[in-house]
Amino acid sequence: MSRLPRRYIQTLKSARSEMLLVQMTRPAAAPDATVSPPTCESDAEKNEAVQNTATTPVPEAETCSKSPAKSPLTPLDVIIEELKGCREQWLKAQSQLDHSVTKAKELEGQVAKLRAASEADAQHLREMMDKQASLQQRLELKDKEIEDLKKKLVDLDEQMSCVEAELPRGAVMAAFHALGVLKSHLPDLDVGILSKGYACTPAEAQALADQVRPIVEPFVQRLGLSEIPKTMPYTKGMQIEVSKLEDDSVVAWLPAVVAKTIWKNNLLVEYTVSKSDGIALSEEIVDVKHVRPCPPQASAIHFCINDEVEAFRGGGWWLGVITDVHPELKYTFKPAHLGVEVQLSQKLLRLRCDWVDGQWKQESQNTLKAKFKQGAKVEVSSDDEGFHGAWFEATVLKSAGSKFVVEYATLKADDETKPLTEAVESRHIRPPPPHIPVVDGFKLLDEVDAFCNDAWWVGVVSKVISNQKYMVYFKRWREELEFEHGQLRLHCDWMGGRWMRAAPALEM
C-alpha cells in the first residue's frame, strides 16, 4: 500500500503532542472503588502508534475504560477523519489512473493499427501513381504514333490525289490504244457499241456483251486466252480449295476463302492454313480454273487397300492411296507425288472427289460391289407412300436376276402368321450398317436412326433428356418422339458400295 504524504504525518504528530499536553494539565478524576483505574500508554508506545498511522487506519484514541461520560472529539480525531477522507480520494484517484493507463494502451494499439493502414494506403497510392505515370508515358507514345500516322495519311492522300489526277488521262490513252488494237484485228467491231457501255443498266450491259461476244470470241481464242465467264461462280467469303501443282499435275488442295473477285477470271484468296512448305500465305491471286468448292463433308466408315483418298497434312489435302489397313481405324497412306508412306488416323482421310463440269464425281474410286448371298442379313427400303426413308431388317432367301427374294424380320404376311416375303430390286437392298459404339451417349443434333414401327427411320436428336432417353425429330413428318438409348444408332449411308457417314468439321 502506498504511504501517506509527509505533511499529513507531520500534522498527525503535532496533534498527538497537543493532546498529551492537554491530558497532563487536566485535573485527575476521583477514583471509583468499583472501577479500576485506566491504564495509560507509555510515551514509547504512543510514538510507535503515531508512526503506524502512516500505513494503517488510525484507531480511535484509547481512553480509560468505562469513562463515566463520552469525551468530545479532539483535534486529532478530526485530523484522522480528514486523513480517512483523503485516503479514499487517493484510492479513487489511483483507480482512475489505472483505468486511464489501460485506456491509453488501447488507444496506442488503435493508433498503431491506423498507422499501419495509413502506411499501406500510402504504398498503394505510390503504386497507383507509378502506374499512372507509366500509362501517361504510353499515352504520350501512342499520341506520337497517331501524329506520325496522320502525317503519313496526309502524304498518302497527296499521292492518291496525284494518281487520281493522272488516271483519266491514262485511262483515255489506254482506251484509245485498246480500241485501236481491237479495230485493227476486228474490222467488223462497232466501236460505238463499246462506248454505250459506260453508262447503262446491268441488263443493257449484258445485252451489249451478248452482242459483242460473237465478234470478240475468235480474237480471244486466237490469243490463247480462256473465255470470259458470263457469271463468276465464286463470291466473296465463299469457302474454296486451291490446287497445288507440281509438273502441271494437282498434288494437293489447300483450304482458302475468297477475299475478292478480280477482273476476268481471277480471284484474290486468303488461305485459312499455312502452305505445306511452312510459309503462311495470307493472300494470293489465282485463276478460277485452279479453284473448286469444298467437297461434301462425308467420310467412309472403313477404307480399303487401293482406295484413292485425300489426306490432310501440312495445311492441305494431299492426293494418294491407301496401302495398308491397321487396327483402331488407322491406315497407311502413300502420297501420289512422293514415295514416303505415313500412318494416319481415319479423321485425317477422306475419299477422293473430282470437281468435273460443276459436279462432284467419284468415278476413280475403288468402289465395292455388294454381293448378297443366301442367308445374308440385309436391310430393305421401299418407295411406297408413307415408307420413304425407312429401312426394314430382312434375310436374303435367294437371288432372282437383278432382284433378291427377302424375308422380313418384323413385317408379317396378310394372314399375320408368317413373315412377309417379297422380291426387291438391288437398289433397295443394303447390308446392315456397322455397329458404332456410343459410349458417352448421343449428343444434341446427332443424326441417328430410330427403330419405330418395325423399321429404322432417320432423324435428328432434338433434346437430350438423360443418358438413356432422347427426343428425336423427323423432318419428313415434322414429328418429335421419345426413344430409349437402345432404340437409336448413328446414321450411315450406303454409297458406292461402302458405308459413309457425315463427318464433323476438321479441327485445324
Long-range contacts (C-beta under 8 A, 24 or more apart in sequence): 1-55, 2-90, 2-94, 3-54, 3-55, 4-54, 4-55, 4-83, 4-86, 4-87, 8-54, 8-83, 8-86, 9-53, 9-54, 11-79, 12-50, 12-53, 12-54, 12-58, 12-76, 12-79, 12-80, 12-83, 13-50, 15-74, 15-75, 15-76, 15-79, 16-46, 16-50, 16-76, 18-75, 18-76, 19-61, 19-74, 19-75, 19-76, 20-46, 22-74, 29-68, 35-65, 35-66, 36-65, 37-64, 38-63, 38-64, 38-65, 38-67, 39-64, 39-65, 40-64, 53-80, 53-83, 57-84, 58-83, 58-84, 182-219, 185-219, 186-215, 186-216, 186-219, 188-215, 189-215, 189-216, 226-265, 226-289, 228-264, 228-265, 229-265, 229-288, 232-261, 232-265, 232-288, 233-288, 233-358, 234-258, 234-261, 234-267, 234-288, 234-291, 234-293, 235-261, 236-260, 236-261, 238-293, 239-293, 239-294, 240-267, 240-269, 240-291, 240-292, 240-293, 240-294, 241-291, 241-292, 241-293, 241-294, 241-295, 241-317, 242-269, 242-271, 242-284, 242-286, 242-290, 242-291, 243-290, 243-291, 243-292, 244-275, 244-276, 244-316, 245-290, 246-337, 249-337, 250-319, 251-318, 251-319, 251-335, 251-336, 251-337, 252-276, 252-316, 252-317, 252-318, 252-319, 253-292, 253-310, 253-316, 253-317, 254-315, 254-316, 254-317, 255-294, 255-315, 255-316, 255-317, 255-508, 259-283, 265-289, 267-291, 271-315, 272-508, 273-315, 273-316, 273-508, 274-314, 274-315, 275-314, 275-315, 275-316, 276-313, 276-314, 276-315, 276-316, 276-318, 277-314, 292-355, 293-355, 295-350, 295-353, 295-355, 295-360, 296-353, 296-360, 297-502, 297-503, 297-504, 297-505, 298-350, 298-351, 298-493, 298-495, 298-500, 298-501, 298-502, 298-503, 299-346, 299-347, 299-349, 299-350, 299-351, 299-500, 299-501, 299-503, 300-351, 300-498, 300-499, 300-500, 301-433, 301-434, 301-436, 301-492, 301-498, 301-499, 301-500, 301-501, 302-329, 302-434, 302-498, 302-499, 303-331, 303-346, 303-349, 303-351, 304-366, 304-368, 304-498, 306-366, 307-351, 307-365, 307-366, 308-351, 308-352, 308-364, 308-365, 308-366, 309-333, 309-349, 309-350, 309-351, 309-352, 310-349, 310-350, 310-351, 310-352, 311-335, 311-342, 311-344, 311-348, 311-349, 312-348, 312-349, 312-350, 312-506, 313-342, 313-344, 313-348, 315-508, 317-350, 319-352, 322-349, 347-503, 347-506, 348-506, 350-503, 351-500, 362-496, 365-496, 367-496, 367-497, 367-498, 368-496, 368-497, 368-498, 369-497, 370-426, 370-429, 370-430, 370-431, 370-497, 372-396, 372-399, 372-404, 372-429, 372-431, 374-398, 374-399, 376-431, 377-431, 377-432, 378-404, 378-406, 378-429, 378-430, 378-431, 378-432, 379-429, 379-430, 379-431, 379-432, 379-433, 379-456, 380-406, 380-408, 380-424, 380-428, 380-429, 381-428, 381-429, 381-430, 382-428, 383-428, 387-455, 388-476, 389-457, 389-458, 389-476, 390-453, 390-455, 390-456, 390-457, 391-430, 391-449, 391-455, 391-456, 392-454, 392-455, 392-456, 393-432, 393-455, 393-456, 396-429, 397-421, 402-426, 404-429, 410-454, 410-455, 411-454, 430-494, 431-494, 433-489, 433-492, 433-494, 433-499, 434-492, 434-499, 435-489, 436-489, 436-490, 436-492, 436-501, 438-485, 438-490, 440-467, 441-467, 441-468, 441-485, 442-470, 442-485, 442-488, 442-490, 446-490, 447-490, 447-491, 447-501, 447-502, 448-472, 448-488, 448-489, 448-490, 448-491, 449-488, 449-489, 449-490, 449-491, 450-474, 450-481, 450-483, 450-487, 450-488, 451-483, 451-487, 451-488, 452-481, 452-483, 452-487, 456-489, 458-491, 461-488
